[in-house]
Amino acid sequence: MGAILQAEIEAYLSKLLPERDAVLRSMEQYASQHKIPIIGPSCGRLLYQMARLVRARRVFELGSAIGYSTLWLARAVGSKGVVYYTDSDPSNARRAEAYFRQAKVLGRVRILVGEALARFRETPGQFDLIFNDVSKSQYPAVFRLSLPRLKSGGLFIADNVLWSGRVAQKPAPDDVDTRALQKFNELIYRSTKLVTTIVPLRDGMAICLKL
């Protein structure tokens, strides 16, 4: 991943972070050892903060891997909230479930195994927050599916929207991920139903408030 922030600024922000609890540290270590992409502690705190600010109680996450971001969200929604976890890999789901049990939040997480967009279509109702972290080529489709399912005053949040800076460059003809992200960023900024800000933290997070 290319640097979005200057290296010294990135290091400074990392040093400011309070130490995470044992479960989060274990997840971070496992992700690093096995090259599993997670949002990391800086973006985890941002996600938690945003969820708390809108008092999110019903959250859907598209693309959850080992459940790192899910855990941040589950803690944010509180004991009466629910977070829908999705991943196509059953082994990821089993590992995530073990982490949720260890963190004592399993009761507020619904684990859905399979293709994230399909599981989203199958899950009825509106959501206070939708977090998008699936394959980047799917981002425009996620936008179109998510907007009608998001409550007014809710948040649509997406990770990796700066894509190591590649979104600012002309993509190669076969670079479908960068093209999809460029399209996605245009969609969220041009939508009259959203107020959007991209935060250049880590690989870029889009924070979209539905009007």
N, C-alpha and C positions, 0 to 999 in steps of 0.2 A: 504494500500500500504506500503510495507516495504521500509526502507530507502536505497537509493543507495549511497547518500553522507552521511558523518557524520552529525549528527543532528546540531551541532554547525556551520558547514560549510553551511548547508542548510539555517539555520536561518540568517547567515551573508549575504548570497547572496540575500535572500528575503528583508532584510533591505536596501540593496543597490538600490533596484528597485525604480525608480521614481513612483509617484502616478499616477494611471491610470485615464482616463477621466470618466465622470459619466456613460456612456453607458457600458464600460467594467466593472466598479465596480458593476453596477447593475447585469450584467451577472454573475460575480463571486459570488455575494451574492445569487442569485437564484440557481446557480449550487450547492453551498454549502448546502443550505437549503433543496434542493430536491434530493441530492445525484446524480447529473448528472455529469459524468466525463467530464472534460475539460482539455486542456493542461496547463492552468495556465499562469500567466504573464511572468515567466522566459522563458518558451518555446514559448510563443506567441511572445516575442521580438526576439527570435532566428529565428522563422519562418519568421517574418517580415524582419529581416536582410538578411536572405538567399534569399528571394524573391527580395529584392531590389538589392542585389549584382549581380544577373543574369538578372536584368531588366525584370522580368517576367511580361508578359502581358496577357497570357492565362493560367489559373490555374484550375485544377480539384481536388476537395477534396472528398475523399471517406469516408463517415462517419462524419457528421457535427453537429449532436445533435442540440443545441440551437444556433449554429453559432458563438461561441466564436473565434475559430481559423479562421473561414471564415472572420470575421471582421478584424482581423490582416492582412490577405491576401488581402482583398479588399482595405484596406488602402495602402498596399504595391504596388499594381498594378497600382494605379493612376486612373484618370478619364477616360482614354482610354483603360483600361484593363477590363478583365472579369474573375470572379471566379464562378465556378459551385459548388453549394451547393447540397449535397445529404443526405437524411435521410428518413427512412421508416415510421416514425411517423409524421402524418400530424399536430399534435399539436405542436411538436418541430419546424416544418417548419413555422407554423403561428407565433410562438413566435420569431423565428429567423428573420422573415420578419419584425416584429415590431421593433426589435433592429436595423436592417439595415436601416430602414426608419428613426429611431431616430438619427442614426449616419451619415445620409445623404450619404450612399453608396449603397442604394438599386438599383440604376441604373446600377451598375457594377456587380451585383450578379444575377446569374440564379438559381432559386430554383427548384430542381428536387426532387420530392417525390417518394419514392420507394426503392427497394433493390439497394444498391450503385453500385455493379458490373454490374447489368443489365442496370442502367442508364448510366454507363460509356461506355458500349458496344454500346448503342444507340446514343451516342454523337460523331459526327464525328470530325476528325482533330487531329492535334498534339498539344502538350502542352509544355509550358516552365517549368512548375512545377506541379508535382502530389504529393498530400499529402494523405497518407494512415493512416486512424484511424478507420477501421472497426472492426468487430469481429476478434479476433486474429487467429481463425482457418482458416480464409480466406486469411491470409497474403501471403502464397506462391502463391495462385491463382492471387492475386493482382499484385505481382511481375511479373508474366508471362504475364499478360494483359498490364501492364503499360509500360514495357520496349520498345516495338515497338511504343508506342504512345508518347514517350518523345523525344523532339528535342535534337540534339547534343548540348552539353553545358547546357542542362537543368538539373533540380534537381528532384530526387525522394526522398521524405522524409517520414519517418514512425515514429509513436509514439509508446511508450510502449515496445520497443524492448528488454529492460532488465527485464521487467515483475517482478518487485520487487525482482530481483535477482534470480528468479526461473530458468532462462535460464542457469545458471551456475551449476545447480543441475540435477541429474537424475530424470526425471519426473515419476510420477505414471503411470501405464499402461492406465488409463482412463483420463489422463490429456492431452487432445487433444490441448488445447491452448498453453501450454508450448512447446509441441513437434512441433507444427506449427511454433512458433516463433523461435525455434532453427533451424528448416529447413530454414526459411526465412533469418535469419542472415547468415547462410552458403551460401545461394544463392546470397545475395547481395555482400558478400565479395569475392566469387569465380568468379563472373561474370567478364569477360574480357572487358565488355562494360561499367563498372562502376568503379569509384574510391569512396570507401565507408569509412566513419568514423562514429562510434557510439559515441555520446556525452553523458556521464553519468550525464545528467541533469534531475532532477525529476525522471521519470521512464525510461529514455533512449530514445534518438532520433537518428535515423539513417539518415545521410546526404549522399546522393549518387549523384555524378556528372556523367552524361552520357558523354562518350568520343565521 
